[in-house]
Amino acid sequence: ITPATEDAHRDALAADFGAADGDAEVKDLARQPIMELERIHGFSGEQIGLMKWSKATEEIFLASGATVVAMRSKTGEGQQRFLQGHTAHVCAMAMSNDGALLATAQEGHSAWIRLWDAHSGSCLNVLTAHDSNMTCMDISADGKYMGAVGLDAKGRQVIALWDISDVLRGQKARLVTKQISNYNIVCLKFSPFEEGKL
């Protein structure tokens, strides 16, 4: 802030508080703020599941609008990385068990899913099996498959399943199947006890 804009800001603040021109007490309040902003956390908690822990990178990944923030969890480090590429708010996230692969989905009519390398922060694949309204996703315990739920062009809820086993080795994810659901699915999880079952 330049000195001229700082003076204008103080005068506007004084006017807002009904202070007389040149009232030193109000102008000092504007000069000496009570707090200073050091960093923004950016997590609203409005939607469930938009914060994941990566044991591979020892970071917390959280959605903040259309950006995914990777944040070191150790006290005092405060390092942040930003995974950008979504064009609408992130509405669903899934992390592989080893913490090496992160999947994020965006809301709205461009229901894209992005697969990220948690170490480098680079986007490995963009998946487009749904037309809108992504609701949930999960990655199997062995890291071979990812399932996601969203709507098709006719507004029907669709479960899509991809083979993501070679994505971290530079290969593309392969759509295995899509199935229309007659039920309102709000949560999708792979069984921890039966391999390959949702």
MARTI-587982 format. One record per residue: residue number from 1; residue in three letters; x, y, z of N, C-alpha, C, O in turn. Coordinates in pm, whole numbers, plus 50000, padded with zeros to 5 digits. Layout:
BEGIN
(node NUM, ala, (X, Y, Z), (X, Y, Z), (X, Y, Z), (X, Y, Z)),
...
***
This chain:
BEGIN
(node 1, ile, (50085, 49883, 50000), (50000, 50000, 50000), (50090, 50123, 50000), (50186, 50131, 50076)),
(node 2, thr, (50057, 50217, 49914), (50134, 50341, 49910), (50086, 50432, 50023), (49974, 50416, 50072)),
(node 3, pro, (50169, 50529, 50066), (50127, 50620, 50173), (49997, 50692, 50140), (49915, 50715, 50229)),
(node 4, ala, (49976, 50729, 50014), (49855, 50802, 49975), (49731, 50714, 49993), (49629, 50761, 50044)),
(node 5, thr, (49739, 50587, 49951), (49624, 50498, 49966), (49604, 50460, 50111), (49491, 50436, 50154)),
(node 6, glu, (49713, 50454, 50189), (49701, 50425, 50331), (49627, 50538, 50403), (49541, 50512, 50487)),
(node 7, asp, (49659, 50665, 50368), (49588, 50778, 50427), (49441, 50777, 50387), (49354, 50805, 50469)),
(node 8, ala, (49413, 50744, 50260), (49274, 50739, 50214), (49198, 50629, 50287), (49081, 50647, 50322)),
(node 9, his, (49264, 50515, 50312), (49202, 50404, 50383), (49168, 50446, 50528), (49060, 50417, 50578)),
(node 10, arg, (49263, 50515, 50593), (49239, 50560, 50730), (49124, 50660, 50736), (49042, 50655, 50827)),
(node 11, asp, (49118, 50753, 50637), (49010, 50852, 50634), (48875, 50784, 50612), (48775, 50823, 50673)),
(node 12, ala, (48872, 50680, 50525), (48747, 50607, 50501), (48705, 50532, 50627), (48586, 50527, 50659)),
(node 13, leu, (48802, 50473, 50698), (48772, 50402, 50822), (48717, 50498, 50927), (48622, 50466, 50998)),
(node 14, ala, (48778, 50615, 50935), (48733, 50716, 51030), (48590, 50758, 50998), (48508, 50775, 51088)),
(node 15, ala, (48559, 50775, 50868), (48424, 50813, 50827), (48323, 50703, 50862), (48212, 50733, 50905)),
(node 16, asp, (48363, 50577, 50844), (48275, 50464, 50877), (48240, 50462, 51025), (48129, 50425, 51062)),
(node 17, phe, (48335, 50503, 51110), (48312, 50503, 51255), (48257, 50636, 51305), (48238, 50654, 51425)),
(node 18, gly, (48230, 50729, 51214), (48173, 50857, 51251), (48271, 50947, 51324), (48230, 51034, 51401)),
(node 19, ala, (48400, 50927, 51300), (48501, 51008, 51369), (48515, 51142, 51299), (48496, 51153, 51178)),
(node 20, ala, (48548, 51242, 51376), (48573, 51374, 51320), (48702, 51372, 51240), (48789, 51289, 51264)),
(node 21, asp, (48714, 51465, 51146), (48834, 51474, 51064), (48956, 51490, 51153), (48960, 51580, 51236)),
(node 22, gly, (49054, 51405, 51137), (49177, 51414, 51214), (49170, 51345, 51349), (49260, 51364, 51431)),
(node 23, asp, (49065, 51266, 51377), (49052, 51193, 51504), (49165, 51091, 51513), (49164, 50991, 51441)),
(node 24, ala, (49261, 51115, 51599), (49383, 51033, 51608), (49355, 50892, 51656), (49423, 50798, 51613)),
(node 25, glu, (49256, 50873, 51746), (49230, 50740, 51803), (49185, 50641, 51696), (49234, 50528, 51692)),
(node 26, val, (49092, 50682, 51609), (49044, 50593, 51503), (49154, 50571, 51400), (49170, 50459, 51351)),
(node 27, lys, (49228, 50674, 51368), (49336, 50659, 51269), (49446, 50567, 51321), (49506, 50494, 51243)),
(node 28, asp, (49473, 50569, 51451), (49572, 50478, 51510), (49524, 50333, 51503), (49604, 50242, 51484)),
(node 29, leu, (49394, 50313, 51518), (49337, 50179, 51508), (49365, 50121, 51369), (49398, 50004, 51355)),
(node 30, ala, (49351, 50203, 51267), (49377, 50158, 51130), (49524, 50131, 51108), (49560, 50043, 51030)),
(node 31, arg, (49612, 50206, 51175), (49757, 50188, 51160), (49807, 50064, 51232), (49904, 50002, 51187)),
(node 32, gln, (49745, 50028, 51342), (49793, 49919, 51427), (49688, 49808, 51435), (49612, 49801, 51531)),
(node 33, pro, (49684, 49723, 51333), (49582, 49617, 51336), (49606, 49519, 51451), (49719, 49501, 51498)),
(node 34, ile, (49500, 49457, 51496), (49506, 49363, 51607), (49571, 49232, 51562), (49644, 49169, 51639)),
(node 35, met, (49545, 49191, 51437), (49597, 49064, 51385), (49657, 49083, 51247), (49626, 49179, 51176)),
(node 36, glu, (49743, 48991, 51210), (49797, 48985, 51075), (49772, 48846, 51020), (49788, 48746, 51091)),
(node 37, leu, (49734, 48839, 50893), (49710, 48712, 50827), (49843, 48654, 50779), (49916, 48720, 50705)),
(node 38, glu, (49874, 48533, 50821), (49998, 48469, 50779), (49976, 48365, 50670), (50059, 48350, 50580)),
(node 39, arg, (49864, 48293, 50677), (49835, 48192, 50576), (49687, 48160, 50577), (49617, 48187, 50674)),
(node 40, ile, (49641, 48103, 50468), (49500, 48066, 50454), (49490, 47915, 50452), (49562, 47848, 50379)),
(node 41, his, (49400, 47862, 50533), (49378, 47718, 50534), (49285, 47679, 50420), (49317, 47587, 50345)),
(node 42, gly, (49172, 47746, 50406), (49087, 47727, 50289), (48998, 47605, 50289), (48943, 47571, 50184)),
(node 43, phe, (48981, 47537, 50400), (48896, 47417, 50403), (48766, 47451, 50474), (48766, 47487, 50591)),
(node 44, ser, (48654, 47439, 50401), (48524, 47477, 50460), (48459, 47363, 50535), (48385, 47387, 50631)),
(node 45, gly, (48483, 47240, 50494), (48419, 47126, 50559), (48275, 47106, 50518), (48204, 47024, 50577)),
(node 46, glu, (48228, 47180, 50416), (48090, 47167, 50370), (48060, 47028, 50317), (47952, 46973, 50342)),
(node 47, gln, (48155, 46969, 50246), (48136, 46837, 50189), (48229, 46738, 50257), (48343, 46770, 50290)),
(node 48, ile, (48178, 46619, 50278), (48254, 46514, 50345), (48357, 46454, 50249), (48328, 46437, 50130)),
(node 49, gly, (48474, 46423, 50299), (48574, 46350, 50221), (48666, 46434, 50136), (48735, 46380, 50049)),
(node 50, leu, (48670, 46565, 50157), (48756, 46650, 50075), (48888, 46683, 50143), (48950, 46785, 50114)),
(node 51, met, (48930, 46594, 50233), (49062, 46606, 50296), (49119, 46465, 50308), (49056, 46377, 50367)),
(node 52, lys, (49237, 46444, 50254), (49300, 46312, 50254), (49444, 46323, 50304), (49510, 46425, 50285)),
(node 53, trp, (49490, 46217, 50367), (49628, 46207, 50417), (49707, 46117, 50324), (49661, 46010, 50288)),
(node 54, ser, (49827, 46161, 50286), (49918, 46079, 50207), (50035, 46037, 50292), (50117, 46119, 50332)),
(node 55, lys, (50044, 45906, 50321), (50160, 45861, 50398), (50286, 45861, 50312), (50397, 45862, 50365)),
(node 56, ala, (50270, 45858, 50179), (50387, 45861, 50090), (50458, 45996, 50095), (50581, 46002, 50090)),
(node 57, thr, (50382, 46104, 50104), (50442, 46237, 50103), (50433, 46308, 50238), (50486, 46417, 50256)),
(node 58, glu, (50364, 46244, 50335), (50338, 46303, 50466), (50275, 46441, 50455), (50316, 46537, 50521)),
(node 59, glu, (50173, 46448, 50367), (50101, 46572, 50345), (49951, 46548, 50359), (49902, 46437, 50341)),
(node 60, ile, (49880, 46655, 50392), (49735, 46655, 50388), (49696, 46719, 50255), (49746, 46826, 50220)),
(node 61, phe, (49608, 46654, 50182), (49555, 46709, 50057), (49412, 46752, 50085), (49332, 46673, 50135)),
(node 62, leu, (49379, 46876, 50053), (49244, 46926, 50078), (49198, 47011, 49961), (49278, 47077, 49894)),
(node 63, ala, (49066, 47008, 49939), (49007, 47086, 49830), (48974, 47225, 49880), (48917, 47242, 49988)),
(node 64, ser, (49010, 47324, 49801), (48975, 47463, 49829), (48928, 47523, 49697), (49009, 47574, 49619)),
(node 65, gly, (48799, 47518, 49674), (48744, 47561, 49546), (48787, 47465, 49436), (48770, 47344, 49450)),
(node 66, ala, (48844, 47518, 49328), (48890, 47434, 49217), (49036, 47393, 49231), (49092, 47330, 49142)),
(node 67, thr, (49096, 47427, 49343), (49237, 47396, 49368), (49249, 47291, 49477), (49171, 47289, 49572)),
(node 68, val, (49347, 47203, 49463), (49379, 47107, 49568), (49508, 47155, 49634), (49608, 47179, 49566)),
(node 69, val, (49505, 47169, 49765), (49621, 47216, 49841), (49687, 47096, 49907), (49620, 47019, 49977)),
(node 70, ala, (49816, 47080, 49887), (49895, 46979, 49956), (49975, 47052, 50062), (50052, 47143, 50032)),
(node 71, met, (49955, 47011, 50188), (50015, 47085, 50299), (50090, 46991, 50392), (50037, 46889, 50435)),
(node 72, arg, (50214, 47027, 50422), (50293, 46949, 50518), (50225, 46957, 50653), (50181, 47063, 50695)),
(node 73, ser, (50218, 46845, 50720), (50144, 46841, 50845), (50230, 46868, 50969), (50176, 46897, 51076)),
(node 74, lys, (50360, 46859, 50955), (50446, 46880, 51072), (50444, 47026, 51114), (50451, 47115, 51031)),
(node 75, thr, (50435, 47049, 51243), (50427, 47184, 51297), (50548, 47266, 51257), (50662, 47221, 51266)),
(node 76, gly, (50521, 47387, 51213), (50629, 47478, 51180), (50674, 47476, 51036), (50732, 47573, 50989)),
(node 77, glu, (50648, 47366, 50963), (50694, 47361, 50825), (50606, 47449, 50737), (50658, 47534, 50664)),
(node 78, gly, (50475, 47430, 50743), (50382, 47517, 50674), (50394, 47524, 50523), (50338, 47615, 50461)),
(node 79, gln, (50465, 47430, 50462), (50481, 47433, 50316), (50350, 47393, 50250), (50281, 47302, 50295)),
(node 80, gln, (50317, 47462, 50141), (50198, 47428, 50064), (50234, 47415, 49917), (50318, 47489, 49865)),
(node 81, arg, (50169, 47319, 49852), (50178, 47303, 49707), (50036, 47311, 49654), (49941, 47280, 49727)),
(node 82, phe, (50019, 47351, 49528), (49886, 47366, 49472), (49873, 47281, 49346), (49954, 47293, 49253)),
(node 83, leu, (49773, 47195, 49343), (49743, 47111, 49228), (49628, 47178, 49155), (49514, 47178, 49203)),
(node 84, gln, (49658, 47234, 49040), (49558, 47311, 48967), (49531, 47250, 48831), (49618, 47188, 48770)),
(node 85, gly, (49408, 47268, 48785), (49367, 47214, 48655), (49216, 47199, 48646), (49160, 47196, 48536)),
(node 86, his, (49149, 47189, 48760), (49003, 47182, 48758), (48946, 47318, 48720), (49006, 47422, 48748)),
(node 87, thr, (48830, 47316, 48655), (48764, 47439, 48613), (48639, 47468, 48696), (48571, 47568, 48673)),
(node 88, ala, (48609, 47382, 48791), (48496, 47402, 48884), (48539, 47345, 49020), (48643, 47280, 49030)),
(node 89, his, (48459, 47368, 49121), (48493, 47323, 49256), (48513, 47172, 49261), (48440, 47096, 49199)),
(node 90, val, (48613, 47131, 49337), (48637, 46989, 49360), (48530, 46939, 49457), (48509, 46998, 49563)),
(node 91, cys, (48462, 46830, 49419), (48349, 46781, 49499), (48370, 46640, 49554), (48292, 46594, 49637)),
(node 92, ala, (48474, 46571, 49508), (48503, 46436, 49558), (48653, 46409, 49545), (48718, 46456, 49452)),
(node 93, met, (48706, 46331, 49641), (48848, 46295, 49640), (48865, 46151, 49685), (48785, 46100, 49764)),
(node 94, ala, (48970, 46088, 49635), (49007, 45954, 49681), (49160, 45944, 49677), (49224, 45999, 49588)),
(node 95, met, (49216, 45873, 49775), (49361, 45856, 49783), (49391, 45707, 49786), (49322, 45631, 49854)),
(node 96, ser, (49493, 45664, 49712), (49533, 45524, 49718), (49587, 45493, 49858), (49633, 45583, 49928)),
(node 97, asn, (49581, 45366, 49897), (49626, 45327, 50031), (49771, 45363, 50059), (49806, 45398, 50172)),
(node 98, asp, (49856, 45357, 49957), (49997, 45391, 49979), (50022, 45543, 49973), (50133, 45588, 50000)),
(node 99, gly, (49918, 45620, 49939), (49929, 45766, 49936), (50001, 45821, 49816), (50034, 45940, 49814)),
(node 100, ala, (50028, 45739, 49715), (50103, 45785, 49598), (50015, 45844, 49489), (50063, 45922, 49407)),
(node 101, leu, (49886, 45806, 49486), (49795, 45850, 49381), (49673, 45916, 49442), (49611, 45862, 49533)),
(node 102, leu, (49640, 46034, 49391), (49523, 46109, 49436), (49428, 46124, 49319), (49471, 46155, 49207)),
(node 103, ala, (49299, 46103, 49343), (49196, 46126, 49242), (49104, 46237, 49292), (49063, 46236, 49408)),
(node 104, thr, (49073, 46332, 49204), (48982, 46441, 49239), (48879, 46458, 49129), (48910, 46440, 49011)),
(node 105, ala, (48756, 46491, 49168), (48648, 46512, 49071), (48591, 46651, 49091), (48588, 46703, 49202)),
(node 106, gln, (48546, 46711, 48981), (48488, 46844, 48991), (48339, 46840, 48967), (48288, 46752, 48897)),
(node 107, glu, (48269, 46938, 49028), (48124, 46946, 49017), (48084, 47012, 48885), (48169, 47058, 48810)),
(node 108, gly, (47955, 47015, 48859), (47903, 47086, 48743), (47892, 47000, 48620), (47891, 46877, 48627)),
(node 109, his, (47885, 47067, 48505), (47859, 46998, 48378), (47985, 46952, 48305), (47974, 46894, 48197)),
(node 110, ser, (48098, 46976, 48359), (48223, 46920, 48306), (48278, 46830, 48417), (48371, 46867, 48488)),
(node 111, ala, (48218, 46714, 48430), (48247, 46624, 48543), (48376, 46547, 48520), (48375, 46426, 48498)),
(node 112, trp, (48487, 46618, 48524), (48617, 46557, 48502), (48674, 46500, 48631), (48653, 46554, 48740)),
(node 113, ile, (48746, 46391, 48614), (48823, 46335, 48724), (48970, 46347, 48685), (49009, 46313, 48573)),
(node 114, arg, (49050, 46397, 48778), (49194, 46408, 48753), (49268, 46312, 48845), (49237, 46303, 48964)),
(node 115, leu, (49363, 46241, 48790), (49451, 46153, 48868), (49585, 46223, 48881), (49644, 46265, 48781)),
(node 116, trp, (49633, 46236, 49005), (49754, 46312, 49035), (49861, 46221, 49096), (49831, 46131, 49175)),
(node 117, asp, (49984, 46246, 49059), (50098, 46186, 49127), (50120, 46269, 49254), (50155, 46387, 49245)),
(node 118, ala, (50099, 46209, 49370), (50107, 46284, 49497), (50248, 46339, 49522), (50262, 46444, 49584)),
(node 119, his, (50351, 46269, 49474), (50489, 46316, 49495), (50520, 46442, 49414), (50570, 46540, 49469)),
(node 120, ser, (50491, 46438, 49284), (50528, 46550, 49196), (50419, 46654, 49184), (50447, 46769, 49150)),
(node 121, gly, (50295, 46615, 49210), (50182, 46707, 49193), (50138, 46720, 49048), (50057, 46807, 49016)),
(node 122, ser, (50191, 46634, 48961), (50153, 46642, 48820), (50027, 46560, 48792), (50004, 46456, 48854)),
(node 123, cys, (49947, 46610, 48699), (49825, 46540, 48658), (49863, 46430, 48560), (49926, 46458, 48457)),
(node 124, leu, (49826, 46307, 48591), (49864, 46192, 48509), (49758, 46157, 48405), (49792, 46117, 48293)),
(node 125, asn, (49631, 46173, 48440), (49519, 46140, 48351), (49401, 46229, 48383), (49384, 46275, 48496)),
(node 126, val, (49318, 46253, 48281), (49189, 46318, 48299), (49084, 46220, 48247), (49089, 46177, 48132)),
(node 127, leu, (48989, 46184, 48333), (48886, 46085, 48299), (48752, 46154, 48282), (48717, 46244, 48358)),
(node 128, thr, (48677, 46111, 48180), (48551, 46178, 48146), (48439, 46080, 48117), (48383, 46083, 48008)),
(node 129, ala, (48404, 45995, 48209), (48297, 45897, 48187), (48159, 45948, 48228), (48059, 45884, 48197)),
(node 130, his, (48153, 46062, 48296), (48026, 46119, 48342), (48004, 46254, 48276), (48097, 46318, 48227)),
(node 131, asp, (47877, 46297, 48276), (47845, 46427, 48217), (47828, 46537, 48322), (47853, 46654, 48293)),
(node 132, ser, (47785, 46500, 48443), (47765, 46601, 48547), (47749, 46536, 48684), (47745, 46414, 48697)),
(node 133, asn, (47741, 46622, 48785), (47707, 46585, 48923), (47783, 46465, 48980), (47722, 46365, 49019)),
(node 134, met, (47913, 46477, 48984), (47993, 46374, 49051), (47957, 46374, 49200), (47950, 46480, 49262)),
(node 135, thr, (47936, 46256, 49256), (47898, 46251, 49398), (48003, 46184, 49485), (48025, 46228, 49598)),
(node 136, cys, (48069, 46079, 49436), (48164, 46007, 49520), (48258, 45923, 49435), (48231, 45896, 49318)),
(node 137, met, (48369, 45881, 49497), (48467, 45796, 49430), (48549, 45722, 49534), (48554, 45762, 49650)),
(node 138, asp, (48614, 45615, 49491), (48703, 45541, 49580), (48806, 45466, 49497), (48783, 45435, 49381)),
(node 139, ile, (48920, 45437, 49559), (49026, 45357, 49497), (49037, 45228, 49577), (49035, 45230, 49700)),
(node 140, ser, (49047, 45116, 49506), (49055, 44986, 49573), (49180, 44978, 49661), (49278, 45049, 49639)),
(node 141, ala, (49175, 44890, 49761), (49285, 44876, 49857), (49416, 44839, 49789), (49523, 44881, 49835)),
(node 142, asp, (49411, 44762, 49681), (49532, 44724, 49610), (49577, 44828, 49507), (49682, 44812, 49444)),
(node 143, gly, (49500, 44935, 49491), (49536, 45043, 49399), (49515, 45011, 49252), (49562, 45085, 49166)),
(node 144, lys, (49445, 44902, 49222), (49425, 44862, 49082), (49305, 44928, 49015), (49306, 44951, 48895)),
(node 145, tyr, (49202, 44957, 49095), (49078, 45008, 49037), (49030, 45134, 49107), (49057, 45157, 49224)),
(node 146, met, (48957, 45214, 49030), (48890, 45331, 49087), (48746, 45331, 49039), (48718, 45310, 48921)),
(node 147, gly, (48654, 45355, 49131), (48513, 45366, 49097), (48465, 45508, 49125), (48514, 45573, 49217)),
(node 148, ala, (48370, 45555, 49045), (48315, 45689, 49064), (48169, 45690, 49024), (48125, 45613, 48939)),
(node 149, val, (48093, 45780, 49088), (47949, 45792, 49062), (47918, 45935, 49018), (47963, 46031, 49081)),
(node 150, gly, (47842, 45946, 48910), (47797, 46076, 48859), (47678, 46053, 48768), (47626, 45942, 48760)),
(node 151, leu, (47636, 46158, 48699), (47521, 46147, 48610), (47565, 46141, 48464), (47667, 46198, 48426)),
(node 152, asp, (47484, 46070, 48382), (47508, 46069, 48238), (47429, 46183, 48174), (47366, 46262, 48245)),
(node 153, ala, (47431, 46192, 48042), (47365, 46302, 47970), (47214, 46302, 47989), (47150, 46406, 47972)),
(node 154, lys, (47156, 46187, 48023), (47010, 46178, 48044), (46971, 46195, 48190), (46855, 46176, 48226)),
(node 155, gly, (47068, 46230, 48274), (47040, 46253, 48415), (47029, 46127, 48500), (46977, 46132, 48611)),
(node 156, arg, (47078, 46015, 48447), (47075, 45888, 48522), (47207, 45871, 48597), (47314, 45907, 48547)),
(node 157, gln, (47198, 45816, 48716), (47319, 45794, 48795), (47396, 45675, 48739), (47340, 45569, 48713)),
(node 158, val, (47526, 45696, 48720), (47612, 45595, 48657), (47732, 45566, 48747), (47796, 45658, 48798)),
(node 159, ile, (47760, 45438, 48765), (47883, 45394, 48832), (47983, 45361, 48721), (47952, 45283, 48631)),
(node 160, ala, (48101, 45419, 48728), (48207, 45389, 48631), (48325, 45327, 48706), (48356, 45366, 48818)),
(node 161, leu, (48389, 45231, 48641), (48502, 45162, 48702), (48619, 45164, 48605), (48606, 45125, 48488)),
(node 162, trp, (48735, 45210, 48653), (48856, 45216, 48571), (48964, 45125, 48628), (48971, 45101, 48748)),
(node 163, asp, (49047, 45075, 48538), (49171, 45007, 48576), (49278, 45115, 48580), (49312, 45174, 48477)),
(node 164, ile, (49331, 45142, 48699), (49432, 45248, 48715), (49567, 45191, 48759), (49654, 45264, 48807)),
(node 165, ser, (49583, 45060, 48741), (49701, 44991, 48795), (49834, 45041, 48740), (49936, 45033, 48809)),
(node 166, asp, (49836, 45093, 48617), (49962, 45135, 48556), (49974, 45286, 48537), (50064, 45333, 48468)),
(node 167, val, (49885, 45362, 48597), (49885, 45507, 48579), (50015, 45570, 48629), (50069, 45659, 48563)),
(node 168, leu, (50065, 45527, 48743), (50190, 45583, 48796), (50312, 45543, 48713), (50420, 45599, 48731)),
(node 169, arg, (50295, 45446, 48623), (50403, 45404, 48533), (50389, 45469, 48395), (50453, 45426, 48299)),
(node 170, gly, (50305, 45572, 48385), (50292, 45646, 48260), (50183, 45598, 48166), (50168, 45654, 48058)),
(node 171, gln, (50107, 45496, 48204), (50000, 45444, 48119), (49869, 45519, 48146), (49854, 45581, 48251)),
(node 172, lys, (49777, 45512, 48053), (49646, 45575, 48068), (49554, 45481, 48148), (49566, 45359, 48140)),
(node 173, ala, (49463, 45541, 48224), (49360, 45462, 48293), (49266, 45405, 48187), (49239, 45470, 48086)),
(node 174, arg, (49216, 45285, 48211), (49128, 45218, 48113), (48990, 45200, 48175), (48977, 45140, 48282)),
(node 175, leu, (48887, 45251, 48106), (48750, 45234, 48154), (48712, 45087, 48139), (48711, 45034, 48028)),
(node 176, val, (48679, 45021, 48250), (48645, 44879, 48250), (48496, 44861, 48225), (48456, 44778, 48143)),
(node 177, thr, (48413, 44939, 48295), (48268, 44926, 48278), (48196, 45050, 48329), (48249, 45126, 48410)),
(node 178, lys, (48075, 45069, 48278), (47983, 45172, 48327), (47848, 45103, 48350), (47805, 45022, 48269)),
(node 179, gln, (47784, 45137, 48460), (47656, 45075, 48493), (47559, 45180, 48544), (47591, 45257, 48635)),
(node 180, ile, (47439, 45184, 48485), (47335, 45274, 48533), (47279, 45217, 48663), (47258, 45096, 48674)),
(node 181, ser, (47257, 45303, 48759), (47205, 45260, 48889), (47061, 45308, 48907), (47027, 45420, 48869)),
(node 182, asn, (46978, 45222, 48966), (46841, 45259, 48998), (46832, 45316, 49139), (46723, 45353, 49184)),
(node 183, tyr, (46943, 45325, 49206), (46946, 45372, 49344), (47022, 45503, 49352), (47108, 45531, 49269)),
(node 184, asn, (46990, 45584, 49451), (47060, 45710, 49475), (47186, 45679, 49555), (47179, 45655, 49676)),
(node 185, ile, (47300, 45681, 49490), (47427, 45647, 49556), (47493, 45774, 49606), (47520, 45866, 49529)),
(node 186, val, (47519, 45780, 49735), (47585, 45897, 49794), (47725, 45863, 49846), (47803, 45953, 49878)),
(node 187, cys, (47756, 45734, 49855), (47888, 45691, 49901), (47926, 45562, 49829), (47844, 45471, 49817)),
(node 188, leu, (48047, 45555, 49781), (48096, 45437, 49710), (48226, 45394, 49775), (48318, 45475, 49789)),
(node 189, lys, (48236, 45267, 49816), (48358, 45215, 49878), (48386, 45074, 49826), (48294, 44995, 49804)),
(node 190, phe, (48514, 45046, 49806), (48555, 44910, 49775), (48558, 44831, 49905), (48593, 44885, 50010)),
(node 191, ser, (48523, 44704, 49897), (48525, 44618, 50016), (48670, 44593, 50058), (48753, 44557, 49975)),
(node 192, pro, (48700, 44611, 50187), (48836, 44582, 50233), (48859, 44432, 50250), (48973, 44388, 50269)),
(node 193, phe, (48751, 44352, 50242), (48761, 44209, 50267), (48752, 44123, 50141), (48806, 44012, 50137)),
(node 194, glu, (48685, 44175, 50037), (48669, 44100, 49914), (48726, 44181, 49798), (48669, 44283, 49760)),
(node 195, glu, (48838, 44137, 49743), (48907, 44209, 49639), (48817, 44232, 49518), (48751, 44140, 49471)),
(node 196, gly, (48814, 44356, 49468), (48739, 44389, 49348), (48590, 44409, 49368), (48518, 44428, 49270)),
(node 197, lys, (48541, 44406, 49492), (48397, 44424, 49516), (48370, 44561, 49576), (48443, 44609, 49662)),
(node 198, leu, (48261, 44622, 49527), (48217, 44752, 49579), (48116, 44730, 49688), (48065, 44826, 49746)),
***
